[in-house]
Amino acid sequence: MTNKIFIKIEELIKLKKINEAQNELAKLGNNFFKDPEYLYLRSKVFYINKLYYIAIDTLLIALEFAETDKIYNLISEIYYNLGNKDLSKKFSNLELRSQAANSLKNELSGIHREKK
């Protein structure tokens, strides 16, 4: 069931129906705050709405639950568009991206990290 909802939201984003995508995400509520797919989609909406740093924070939180290529790629794209080509390259590099993410998480005091 959840995958169908996420697919629907992804389609809405692709069709540039951002308000509808936001509404669908809002309907999901608190149960999904630790779901990496939910966080990824939420970040895409933030990014499209030019809320770049909220999008990055949300993606960094998503990485606490799953490290996927699409999360790293979106972070890379956002930093590229912000003009930080160096950080963009680090996030697109398979060997450097995890280290770059951990460095950012350690520097940003607003990111809650699960104790491992």
C-alpha positions in Angstrom: 0.0 0.0 0.0 2.7 2.5 1.0 4.7 1.9 -2.3 1.6 2.8 -4.3 1.2 6.1 -2.3 4.9 6.9 -2.9 4.6 6.1 -6.6 1.6 8.4 -6.9 3.5 11.2 -5.2 6.5 10.7 -7.4 4.2 10.9 -10.5 2.6 14.1 -9.1 6.1 15.6 -8.8 7.0 14.5 -12.3 3.8 16.2 -13.6 4.8 19.4 -11.7 1.7 19.0 -9.5 3.7 20.1 -6.4 0.8 21.2 -4.3 -1.0 17.9 -4.8 2.2 16.0 -3.9 2.6 18.1 -0.8 -1.0 17.4 0.2 -0.5 13.6 -0.3 2.7 13.7 1.8 0.9 15.7 4.5 -1.8 13.0 4.7 0.8 10.4 5.6 1.5 11.9 9.0 4.0 11.1 11.8 4.2 7.4 10.9 6.6 8.1 8.1 9.1 10.5 9.7 11.7 7.7 9.7 10.9 6.4 6.2 13.7 7.2 3.7 11.3 7.2 0.7 9.0 9.6 2.5 11.9 11.8 3.4 13.3 11.7 -0.1 10.0 12.7 -1.6 9.5 15.5 1.0 13.0 16.7 0.0 12.2 16.8 -3.7 9.2 19.0 -2.9 11.4 21.3 -0.7 14.0 21.5 -3.5 11.4 22.3 -6.2 10.1 25.1 -3.9 13.6 26.4 -3.6 13.9 25.5 0.1 17.4 24.1 -0.5 18.7 23.8 3.0 15.6 22.2 4.4 15.8 19.7 1.5 19.5 19.0 2.3 18.7 18.6 6.1 15.8 16.2 5.2 18.0 14.2 2.9 20.8 13.9 5.5 18.2 12.6 8.0 17.0 10.1 5.3 20.6 8.8 5.1 20.3 7.8 8.8 17.8 5.2 7.7 19.0 4.2 4.3 21.9 5.1 2.1 20.6 5.1 -1.5 22.0 6.4 -4.7 19.0 8.6 -5.3 19.4 10.4 -1.9 23.1 11.1 -2.6 22.3 12.1 -6.2 19.7 14.6 -5.1 22.1 16.1 -2.5 24.7 16.4 -5.2 22.3 18.1 -7.5 21.2 20.6 -4.9 24.8 21.5 -4.0 25.6 21.9 -7.7 22.7 24.3 -8.1 23.8 26.2 -5.1 27.2 26.7 -6.7 29.1 24.4 -4.3 30.6 22.2 -7.1 33.2 20.7 -4.7 30.6 19.3 -2.3 28.4 18.2 -5.3 31.3 16.2 -6.7 31.9 14.5 -3.3 28.3 13.5 -3.1 28.3 12.1 -6.6 31.5 10.1 -5.9 30.8 6.6 -4.6 34.0 6.6 -2.5 33.6 10.0 -0.9 29.9 10.6 -0.4 29.4 8.7 2.9 32.3 10.6 4.4 31.0 13.9 3.0 27.5 13.2 4.5 29.0 12.3 7.9 31.1 15.4 7.9 28.0 17.6 7.2 25.9 15.8 9.8 28.6 16.4 12.4 28.8 20.1 11.5 25.1 20.7 11.4 23.8 20.9 14.9 20.1 20.5 13.8 20.6 16.9 12.6 19.6 14.3 15.2 21.8 11.2 14.9 20.8 7.8 16.0 23.2 6.3 18.5 24.8 3.2 16.9 
